[in-house]
Amino acid sequence: MPKMKSKSSAKKRFSFTGTGLVKRKHAFKSHILTKKSNKRKRNLTYFTIVDSADAANVKKMLLK
Protein backbone atom coordinates (compact mmCIF):
# COMPACT_ATOMS: atom_id res chain seq x y z
CA MET A 1 0.00 0.00 0.00
CA PRO A 2 1.39 3.48 -0.82
CA LYS A 3 2.31 6.01 1.82
CA MET A 4 -0.33 8.46 2.96
CA LYS A 5 0.14 11.98 1.66
CA SER A 6 -0.10 14.94 3.98
CA LYS A 7 -2.50 17.74 3.07
CA SER A 8 -0.70 20.43 1.08
CA SER A 9 -2.86 23.19 2.53
CA ALA A 10 -2.00 22.12 6.08
CA LYS A 11 1.73 21.96 5.27
CA LYS A 12 1.58 25.62 4.26
CA ARG A 13 -0.36 26.77 7.32
CA PHE A 14 0.96 24.82 10.29
CA SER A 15 4.33 23.89 11.77
CA PHE A 16 5.54 22.22 14.95
CA THR A 17 7.35 23.55 17.99
CA GLY A 18 10.29 21.70 19.45
CA THR A 19 8.03 20.03 22.00
CA GLY A 20 5.54 18.83 19.37
CA LEU A 21 2.81 21.46 19.73
CA VAL A 22 1.26 22.84 16.55
CA LYS A 23 1.91 26.48 15.63
CA ARG A 24 -0.36 28.66 13.50
CA LYS A 25 -0.58 32.26 12.33
CA HIS A 26 -3.30 34.63 13.49
CA ALA A 27 -6.19 35.49 11.18
CA PHE A 28 -7.42 39.00 10.28
CA LYS A 29 -4.01 40.39 9.29
CA SER A 30 -4.30 40.40 5.48
CA HIS A 31 -6.47 43.37 4.50
CA ILE A 32 -8.71 46.16 5.86
CA LEU A 33 -5.92 47.13 8.24
CA THR A 34 -6.62 50.87 8.41
CA LYS A 35 -9.40 50.56 10.98
CA LYS A 36 -7.39 48.24 13.23
CA SER A 37 -5.19 49.70 15.95
CA ASN A 38 -1.42 49.36 15.85
CA LYS A 39 -1.50 47.26 19.02
CA ARG A 40 -4.03 44.86 17.51
CA LYS A 41 -2.06 44.50 14.27
CA ARG A 42 1.18 43.98 16.16
CA ASN A 43 -0.32 41.25 18.33
CA LEU A 44 -1.70 39.48 15.25
CA THR A 45 1.83 39.27 13.83
CA TYR A 46 3.12 36.53 16.11
CA PHE A 47 2.52 32.77 16.00
CA THR A 48 0.24 31.06 18.48
CA ILE A 49 -0.48 27.47 19.49
CA VAL A 50 -3.40 25.54 17.98
CA ASP A 51 -6.09 24.76 20.54
CA SER A 52 -5.96 21.26 21.98
CA ALA A 53 -9.43 20.48 20.58
CA ASP A 54 -8.13 21.04 17.02
CA ALA A 55 -4.56 19.81 17.40
CA ALA A 56 -5.40 16.15 16.80
CA ASN A 57 -7.07 16.94 13.47
CA VAL A 58 -4.15 19.10 12.35
CA LYS A 59 -1.64 16.40 13.28
CA LYS A 60 -3.69 13.89 11.29
CA MET A 61 -3.54 16.19 8.26
CA LEU A 62 0.22 16.42 8.68
CA LEU A 63 0.58 12.70 9.52
CA LYS A 64 2.50 13.25 12.73
Residue, then its C-alpha position, 0 to 999 in steps of 0.5 A: m500500500p502506498k504512503m499516505k500523503s499529507k494535506s498540502s494546505a496544512k503543510k503551508r499553514f501549520s508547523f511544529t514547535g520543538t516540543g511537538l505542539v502545533k503552531r499557527k498564524h493569526a487570522f485578520k491580518s491580510h487586509i482592511l488594516t486601516k481601521k485596526s489599531n497598531k497594538r491589535k495588528r502587532n499582536l496578530t503578527y506573532f505565532t500562536i499554538v493551535d487549541s488542543a481540541d483542534a490539534a489532533n485533526v491538524k496532526k492527522m492532516l500532517l501525519k505526525 
